[in-house]
Amino acid sequence: PVNFDNEKTFKAHGEEVASVCLERHNQDKGSNVEFVEVVRANYRGGPRPVSYITFMAREKPDGPLVEYQAKGMSTLDGKTHPMLCRPAPPPKPQNKNF
C-alpha cells in the first residue's frame, strides 16, 4: 500500500511510478527517453496495489512529446516495481455512422 501522507502527494507517486517504469524501459530498449509530466493516474489498492499512469515523455535531447503508459506495483516495503512502459497506442478511428 502507498502511504499518501503530507510528504507525498498522489501526483508525486504518479511521477515516481512513471520514472521507475521509464528507467526500466530505457534499460531494456537501450533508449534515452526522459519523463516530462503526468497526464492521468489511477491507483487500484488491495493486496497487490497497482498504479496506472499516462505521462508525456520525449527522446533526449529534443525529440517530440510522446504519450506513454506505465503500470507499476507498490509493495509493503515501499518499493515500486515496474510492470509496463510503452508509448500509448494511437487512438482508434471513430465510426462516422453515429
C-alpha positions, 0 to 999 in steps of 0.5 A: 500500500502507498502511504499518501501522507503530507510528504507525498502527494498522489501526483508525486507517486504518479511521477515516481511510478512513471520514472521507475517504469521509464528507467526500466524501459530505457534499460531494456530498449537501450533508449534515452527517453526522459519523463516530462509530466503526468497526464492521468493516474489511477491507483487500484489498492488491495493486496497487490496495489497497482498504479496506472499512469499516462505521462508525456515523455520525449527522446533526449535531447529534443525529440517530440512529446510522446504519450506513454503508459506505465503500470507499476506495483507498490509493495509493503516495503515501499518499493515500486516495481515496474510492470509496463512502459510503452508509448500509448497506442494511437487512438482508434478511428471513430465510426462516422455512422453515429 
